Every structure is written in C-alpha cells, then in structure tokens.
Amino acid sequence: MVELIDKILTRTDLENRLAFPTESLWAFPTLSPAQTSVRFDARDALGKVWNLKVSTRNQGHPKPVITGDWLSLVQEKSLRVGDRIVLTREVDGEDGVSYEIRTEHEIFKCWAPVI
C-alpha cells in the first residue's frame, strides 16, 4: 500500500477541490496527451465508493486536483479546516489497482477517524 496524499485540509480543499502534490500524479490512471482529467473510485472505511476525478492544467505546472464526489464526501463526513485526509493506493494480484480514502477530524491537534 502506497500513501499518495496525507493532508491537513484547508478552506479551499473544503469549498472547491482537493489540491495534492504533483509527485503523486503517477499513481492515478494515465492521462493521454489530449486529456486533462480521469475518474477513479476510492473506498472509505465503511466501504462506500466515491467516484473522484483527477484533473490537471492544460499548460505549465500541472497543479493536480481532485473533484468529482469530493465535495459530497466533505459534506457527508462533516469535514472542517484542520481535519485530515489520507488517500492510499494498492496494487492487487492481477495488476488491479484500488484506492482507499480515510478522513480524520482534528481534536486538539490529534486526529480521530471519521466513520
């Protein structure tokens, strides 16, 4: 299992889209030269599948972001500024890939899992 994103959430993350490091872009389905976005599914701790979308800019620095069901996840999990998101990727037997998304609420600078 590879950790792709471990981020303390900001207001922009909660209100618009989840920005993440370019270094983690390799772990998502490959974008063709004509594409700027691709969808993938991530499962949470309860087994719910979230259909997310990775997007990059057309020119210059790619500045990857996650949208799709992201804002619905934010709302359902009651995420706030200072909460934490962890996204991991695992390669299964026959070259299958799965993603897991974990959310944690900030409690006095300690994080508690959100179920």
PALOVEX-735752 format. One line per 8 residues: for each residue x, y, z of C-alpha. Coordinates in steps of 0.2 Angstrom, whole numbers. Each point is the difference from the previous one (the first is absolute). Last residue first. Layout:
<rs>
X,Y,Z  ...
</rs>
This chain:
<rs>
-83,34,50  11,14,4  17,-5,8  6,11,14  15,12,-3  10,8,14  4,19,-1  -14,3,13
-12,-11,-9  2,1,-19  -13,-11,-9  7,-14,-10  -4,-6,-18  6,-15,-9  -1,-4,-18  5,-16,-8
5,-3,-18  1,-17,-9  11,-5,-15  -1,-17,-9  16,-7,-8  -6,-18,3  4,-1,18  -6,17,8
10,16,-1  -4,12,14  -2,18,1  -3,11,15  -9,17,3  1,8,17  -10,15,5  2,10,16
-11,13,9  7,17,2  -13,10,-9  -16,-11,2  -7,-16,-6  -18,-5,3  2,-17,-7  -15,1,-11
4,18,-5  19,-3,-4  -5,-16,-9  -13,9,-11  14,13,-4  11,-13,-6  -12,-10,-10  8,7,-16
15,11,4  18,-4,4  14,12,-5  16,0,-9  11,16,-3  6,-5,-17  13,14,-1  0,8,-17
-14,-5,-12  -17,-9,-1  -2,0,19  -3,-17,10  -15,-9,5  -3,-16,11  -18,-5,2  -8,-9,14
-14,-13,0  -2,-4,19  -3,-18,5  -8,-3,17  9,-14,9  -2,7,18  19,5,1  -1,9,-17
2,-8,-18  7,10,-14  -5,0,-18  9,8,-15  -4,13,-13  12,8,-12  3,18,-4  11,11,-12
-1,-11,-15  8,3,-17  17,-6,5  -7,-16,7  -3,-1,19  6,-15,8  -11,-7,15  7,7,16
16,-4,9  12,10,-10  -9,16,6  7,-2,17  15,11,-3  -11,14,-6  -5,3,18  -19,1,4
-14,13,-1  -17,-6,6  -14,11,-9  -12,14,4  -7,4,17  9,-13,11  17,0,-9  0,19,-1
-4,1,18  15,-10,4  2,-19,4  15,-7,9  7,-12,-13  6,-18,-2  -1,-4,-18  8,-14,-10
3,-13,13  6,-16,-8  -7,-17,5
</rs>
